Amino acid sequence: VKIFDIEELKTIIDKQLGVKGVIGNCEYTTDHKRNHFLKSTEDQWQDEYRIFWPITEPKQITLPKGIAASIKLKI
């Protein structure tokens, strides 16, 4: 999926969840420490950018049309 405006996506989800998400690039480490933005160097090929919402219960959200588009990967 290609997201056209990540900040807009975050704002839409923040409002529906009633919680502000934390946004940022993942960092990678060789030791055992991990968190939502710290992963193993074995995952570094993913070059991830994440949004994390500190909620504990599942919640359903609705995204508006046009916020993203499906893309086909060339493998």
N, CA, C and O atoms as a GROMACS GRO file, in nm:
protein
  300
    1VAL      N    1   0.085  -0.118   0.000
    1VAL     CA    2   0.000   0.000   0.000
    1VAL      C    3   0.089   0.123   0.000
    1VAL      O    4   0.186   0.130   0.075
    2LYS      N    5   0.056   0.219  -0.083
    2LYS     CA    6   0.125   0.348  -0.084
    2LYS      C    7   0.036   0.448  -0.012
    2LYS      O    8  -0.078   0.472  -0.054
    3ILE      N    9   0.086   0.507   0.095
    3ILE     CA   10   0.013   0.608   0.170
    3ILE      C   11   0.055   0.745   0.117
    3ILE      O   12   0.173   0.776   0.112
    4PHE      N   13  -0.042   0.825   0.077
    4PHE     CA   14  -0.013   0.953   0.014
    4PHE      C   15   0.033   1.060   0.113
    4PHE      O   16   0.120   1.141   0.080
    5ASP      N   17  -0.023   1.062   0.233
    5ASP     CA   18   0.014   1.164   0.333
    5ASP      C   19   0.011   1.098   0.471
    5ASP      O   20  -0.095   1.084   0.532
    6ILE      N   21   0.128   1.059   0.519
    6ILE     CA   22   0.138   0.986   0.646
    6ILE      C   23   0.089   1.070   0.764
    6ILE      O   24   0.030   1.015   0.857
    7GLU      N   25   0.114   1.201   0.762
    7GLU     CA   26   0.068   1.287   0.871
    7GLU      C   27  -0.085   1.293   0.874
    7GLU      O   28  -0.145   1.292   0.981
    8GLU      N   29  -0.147   1.300   0.757
    8GLU     CA   30  -0.294   1.300   0.751
    8GLU      C   31  -0.349   1.167   0.802
    8GLU      O   32  -0.447   1.165   0.876
    9LEU      N   33  -0.287   1.057   0.761
    9LEU     CA   34  -0.329   0.926   0.809
    9LEU      C   35  -0.322   0.920   0.962
    9LEU      O   36  -0.416   0.875   1.027
   10LYS      N   37  -0.211   0.966   1.018
   10LYS     CA   38  -0.194   0.966   1.164
   10LYS      C   39  -0.301   1.051   1.231
   10LYS      O   40  -0.359   1.009   1.332
   11THR      N   41  -0.329   1.169   1.178
   11THR     CA   42  -0.430   1.258   1.235
   11THR      C   43  -0.568   1.192   1.235
   11THR      O   44  -0.641   1.201   1.334
   12ILE      N   45  -0.604   1.128   1.125
   12ILE     CA   46  -0.733   1.060   1.114
   12ILE      C   47  -0.744   0.949   1.218
   12ILE      O   48  -0.846   0.936   1.286
   13ILE      N   49  -0.638   0.869   1.231
   13ILE     CA   50  -0.641   0.758   1.328
   13ILE      C   51  -0.636   0.811   1.471
   13ILE      O   52  -0.707   0.759   1.557
   14ASP      N   53  -0.554   0.913   1.497
   14ASP     CA   54  -0.549   0.975   1.631
   14ASP      C   55  -0.689   1.016   1.677
   14ASP      O   56  -0.730   0.986   1.789
   15LYS      N   57  -0.763   1.084   1.588
   15LYS     CA   58  -0.898   1.132   1.624
   15LYS      C   59  -0.992   1.016   1.654
   15LYS      O   60  -1.068   1.022   1.750
   16GLN      N   61  -0.986   0.911   1.573
   16GLN     CA   62  -1.077   0.799   1.595
   16GLN      C   63  -1.043   0.718   1.719
   16GLN      O   64  -1.132   0.665   1.785
   17LEU      N   65  -0.915   0.709   1.752
   17LEU     CA   66  -0.873   0.634   1.871
   17LEU      C   67  -0.880   0.719   1.998
   17LEU      O   68  -0.890   0.665   2.109
   18GLY      N   69  -0.876   0.851   1.981
   18GLY     CA   70  -0.873   0.939   2.098
   18GLY      C   71  -0.738   0.939   2.167
   18GLY      O   72  -0.728   0.973   2.285
   19VAL      N   73  -0.634   0.901   2.093
   19VAL     CA   74  -0.498   0.891   2.147
   19VAL      C   75  -0.401   0.942   2.039
   19VAL      O   76  -0.420   0.914   1.921
   20LYS      N   77  -0.299   1.014   2.080
   20LYS     CA   78  -0.197   1.060   1.986
   20LYS      C   79  -0.095   0.949   1.964
   20LYS      O   80  -0.039   0.895   2.059
   21GLY      N   81  -0.071   0.916   1.839
   21GLY     CA   82   0.029   0.817   1.804
   21GLY      C   83   0.168   0.877   1.805
   21GLY      O   84   0.186   0.999   1.796
   22VAL      N   85   0.266   0.790   1.817
   22VAL     CA   86   0.407   0.828   1.811
   22VAL      C   87   0.458   0.782   1.675
   22VAL      O   88   0.432   0.668   1.634
   23ILE      N   89   0.530   0.868   1.605
   23ILE     CA   90   0.570   0.840   1.468
   23ILE      C   91   0.722   0.851   1.455
   23ILE      O   92   0.782   0.939   1.516
   24GLY      N   93   0.783   0.763   1.376
   24GLY     CA   94   0.927   0.774   1.355
   24GLY      C   95   0.987   0.655   1.282
   24GLY      O   96   0.921   0.554   1.259
   25ASN      N   97   1.112   0.670   1.247
   25ASN     CA   98   1.188   0.563   1.182
   25ASN      C   99   1.229   0.458   1.284
   25ASN      O  100   1.253   0.490   1.400
   26CYS      N  101   1.236   0.335   1.239
   26CYS     CA  102   1.290   0.230   1.326
   26CYS      C  103   1.443   0.239   1.326
   26CYS      O  104   1.505   0.279   1.228
   27GLU      N  105   1.500   0.202   1.439
   27GLU     CA  106   1.645   0.189   1.451
   27GLU      C  107   1.673   0.041   1.471
   27GLU      O  108   1.584  -0.037   1.507
   28TYR      N  109   1.798   0.003   1.448
   28TYR     CA  110   1.833  -0.140   1.450
   28TYR      C  111   1.953  -0.164   1.541
   28TYR      O  112   2.044  -0.082   1.548
   29THR      N  113   1.950  -0.277   1.611
   29THR     CA  114   2.054  -0.308   1.709
   29THR      C  115   2.094  -0.455   1.700
   29THR      O  116   2.019  -0.539   1.650
   30THR      N  117   2.213  -0.484   1.750
   30THR     CA  118   2.259  -0.623   1.755
   30THR      C  119   2.234  -0.686   1.892
   30THR      O  120   2.249  -0.807   1.907
   31ASP      N  121   2.197  -0.606   1.992
   31ASP     CA  122   2.175  -0.665   2.125
   31ASP      C  123   2.029  -0.707   2.141
   31ASP      O  124   1.950  -0.700   2.046
   32HIS      N  125   1.993  -0.751   2.261
   32HIS     CA  126   1.862  -0.808   2.287
   32HIS      C  127   1.753  -0.704   2.314
   32HIS      O  128   1.636  -0.739   2.319
   33LYS      N  129   1.788  -0.579   2.332
   33LYS     CA  130   1.690  -0.475   2.364
   33LYS      C  131   1.599  -0.451   2.243
   33LYS      O  132   1.646  -0.447   2.129
   34ARG      N  133   1.468  -0.434   2.269
   34ARG     CA  134   1.371  -0.409   2.163
   34ARG      C  135   1.261  -0.317   2.216
   34ARG      O  136   1.230  -0.318   2.335
   35ASN      N  137   1.203  -0.239   2.127
   35ASN     CA  138   1.081  -0.164   2.155
   35ASN      C  139   1.010  -0.142   2.022
   35ASN      O  140   1.049  -0.202   1.922
   36HIS      N  141   0.909  -0.060   2.019
   36HIS     CA  142   0.831  -0.042   1.897
   36HIS      C  143   0.912   0.021   1.784
   36HIS      O  144   0.876   0.010   1.666
   37PHE      N  145   1.021   0.088   1.818
   37PHE     CA  146   1.104   0.153   1.718
   37PHE      C  147   1.248   0.102   1.716
   37PHE      O  148   1.334   0.158   1.649
   38LEU      N  149   1.275  -0.004   1.790
   38LEU     CA  150   1.409  -0.063   1.796
   38LEU      C  151   1.399  -0.212   1.765
   38LEU      O  152   1.338  -0.288   1.840
   39LYS      N  153   1.461  -0.252   1.656
   39LYS     CA  154   1.452  -0.389   1.608
   39LYS      C  155   1.591  -0.448   1.584
   39LYS      O  156   1.692  -0.377   1.592
   40SER      N  157   1.596  -0.575   1.556
   40SER     CA  158   1.721  -0.645   1.526
   40SER      C  159   1.780  -0.596   1.394
   40SER      O  160   1.706  -0.559   1.302
   41THR      N  161   1.911  -0.596   1.385
   41THR     CA  162   1.976  -0.560   1.259
   41THR      C  163   1.938  -0.656   1.147
   41THR      O  164   1.950  -0.622   1.030
   42GLU      N  165   1.890  -0.776   1.182
   42GLU     CA  166   1.844  -0.870   1.081
   42GLU      C  167   1.721  -0.818   1.005
   42GLU      O  168   1.691  -0.864   0.895
   43ASP      N  169   1.650  -0.722   1.064
   43ASP     CA  170   1.532  -0.663   1.001
   43ASP      C  171   1.563  -0.531   0.930
   43ASP      O  172   1.473  -0.467   0.875
   44GLN      N  173   1.688  -0.491   0.930
   44GLN     CA  174   1.727  -0.362   0.876
   44GLN      C  175   1.691  -0.345   0.728
   44GLN      O  176   1.669  -0.232   0.683
   45TRP      N  177   1.684  -0.451   0.653
   45TRP     CA  178   1.648  -0.444   0.511
   45TRP      C  179   1.509  -0.384   0.491
   45TRP      O  180   1.478  -0.334   0.383
   46GLN      N  181   1.424  -0.389   0.597
   46GLN     CA  182   1.287  -0.338   0.586
   46GLN      C  183   1.282  -0.185   0.586
   46GLN      O  184   1.188  -0.126   0.532
   47ASP      N  185   1.382  -0.120   0.647
   47ASP     CA  186   1.388   0.027   0.651
   47ASP      C  187   1.253   0.085   0.688
   47ASP      O  188   1.194   0.161   0.611
   48GLU      N  189   1.203   0.050   0.807
   48GLU     CA  190   1.066   0.082   0.848
   48GLU      C  191   1.047   0.221   0.906
   48GLU      O  192   1.135   0.276   0.972
   49TYR      N  193   0.931   0.276   0.879
   49TYR     CA  194   0.880   0.399   0.938
   49TYR      C  195   0.748   0.359   1.001
   49TYR      O  196   0.660   0.305   0.933
   50ARG      N  197   0.732   0.384   1.130
   50ARG     CA  198   0.616   0.332   1.202
   50ARG      C  199   0.536   0.440   1.272
   50ARG      O  200   0.586   0.548   1.302
   51ILE      N  201   0.410   0.405   1.297
   51ILE     CA  202   0.326   0.484   1.387
   51ILE      C  203   0.279   0.387   1.494
   51ILE      O  204   0.233   0.277   1.464
   52PHE      N  205   0.292   0.428   1.620
   52PHE     CA  206   0.252   0.344   1.733
   52PHE      C  207   0.150   0.420   1.817
   52PHE      O  208   0.173   0.535   1.855
   53TRP      N  209   0.037   0.356   1.846
   53TRP     CA  210  -0.063   0.413   1.935
   53TRP      C  211  -0.065   0.332   2.064
   53TRP      O  212  -0.084   0.210   2.059
   54PRO      N  213  -0.046   0.397   2.179
   54PRO     CA  214  -0.042   0.325   2.307
   54PRO      C  215  -0.183   0.290   2.357
   54PRO      O  216  -0.234   0.351   2.451
   55ILE      N  217  -0.245   0.191   2.293
   55ILE     CA  218  -0.376   0.144   2.336
   55ILE      C  219  -0.364  -0.005   2.370
   55ILE      O  220  -0.274  -0.073   2.321
   56THR      N  221  -0.453  -0.052   2.454
   56THR     CA  222  -0.446  -0.192   2.496
   56THR      C  223  -0.563  -0.275   2.446
   56THR      O  224  -0.555  -0.398   2.443
   57GLU      N  225  -0.672  -0.211   2.408
   57GLU     CA  226  -0.789  -0.282   2.359
   57GLU      C  227  -0.801  -0.265   2.208
   57GLU      O  228  -0.772  -0.157   2.156
   58PRO      N  229  -0.843  -0.369   2.136
   58PRO     CA  230  -0.864  -0.356   1.992
   58PRO      C  231  -0.974  -0.253   1.962
   58PRO      O  232  -1.075  -0.248   2.031
   59LYS      N  233  -0.952  -0.173   1.861
   59LYS     CA  234  -1.052  -0.075   1.819
   59LYS      C  235  -1.060  -0.074   1.667
   59LYS      O  236  -0.960  -0.098   1.598
   60GLN      N  237  -1.176  -0.048   1.617
   60GLN     CA  238  -1.196  -0.041   1.472
   60GLN      C  239  -1.196   0.104   1.428
   60GLN      O  240  -1.255   0.190   1.493
   61ILE      N  241  -1.130   0.130   1.316
   61ILE     CA  242  -1.129   0.264   1.259
   61ILE      C  243  -1.174   0.256   1.113
   61ILE      O  244  -1.174   0.149   1.053
   62THR      N  245  -1.213   0.371   1.059
   62THR     CA  246  -1.253   0.378   0.920
   62THR      C  247  -1.166   0.481   0.850
   62THR      O  248  -1.155   0.595   0.896
   63LEU      N  249  -1.104   0.441   0.740
   63LEU     CA  250  -1.019   0.533   0.665
   63LEU      C  251  -1.094   0.583   0.542
   63LEU      O  252  -1.167   0.507   0.479
   64PRO      N  253  -1.077   0.710   0.509
   64PRO     CA  254  -1.146   0.764   0.392
   64PRO      C  255  -1.084   0.715   0.262
   64PRO      O  256  -0.966   0.681   0.257
   65LYS      N  257  -1.165   0.712   0.158
   65LYS     CA  258  -1.114   0.677   0.026
   65LYS      C  259  -1.010   0.780  -0.015
   65LYS      O  260  -1.021   0.898   0.019
   66GLY      N  261  -0.909   0.734  -0.088
   66GLY     CA  262  -0.808   0.825  -0.139
   66GLY      C  263  -0.689   0.849  -0.048
   66GLY      O  264  -0.597   0.920  -0.086
   67ILE      N  265  -0.689   0.790   0.072
   67ILE     CA  266  -0.576   0.809   0.165
   67ILE      C  267  -0.457   0.724   0.123
   67ILE      O  268  -0.343   0.755   0.157
   68ALA      N  269  -0.484   0.615   0.047
   68ALA     CA  270  -0.377   0.524   0.003
   68ALA      C  271  -0.419   0.454  -0.125
   68ALA      O  272  -0.534   0.463  -0.168
   69ALA      N  273  -0.323   0.385  -0.185
   69ALA     CA  274  -0.351   0.308  -0.306
   69ALA      C  275  -0.275   0.177  -0.300
   69ALA      O  276  -0.166   0.170  -0.244
   70SER      N  277  -0.333   0.074  -0.358
   70SER     CA  278  -0.265  -0.055  -0.369
   70SER      C  279  -0.157  -0.046  -0.476
   70SER      O  280  -0.177   0.016  -0.581
   71ILE      N  281  -0.043  -0.107  -0.449
   71ILE     CA  282   0.062  -0.112  -0.550
   71ILE      C  283   0.105  -0.257  -0.568
   71ILE      O  284   0.092  -0.338  -0.476
   72LYS      N  285   0.155  -0.288  -0.684
   72LYS     CA  286   0.206  -0.422  -0.710
   72LYS      C  287   0.357  -0.420  -0.701
   72LYS      O  288   0.423  -0.334  -0.760
   73LEU      N  289   0.412  -0.515  -0.627
   73LEU     CA  290   0.556  -0.526  -0.614
   73LEU      C  291   0.614  -0.606  -0.730
   73LEU      O  292   0.557  -0.706  -0.772
   74LYS      N  293   0.726  -0.561  -0.780
   74LYS     CA  294   0.795  -0.637  -0.883
   74LYS      C  295   0.897  -0.726  -0.816
   74LYS      O  296   0.994  -0.678  -0.757
   75ILE      N  297   0.876  -0.855  -0.824
   75ILE     CA  298   0.965  -0.949  -0.756
   75ILE      C  299   1.047  -1.023  -0.860
   75ILE      O  300   1.129  -1.108  -0.824
   0.00000   0.00000   0.00000
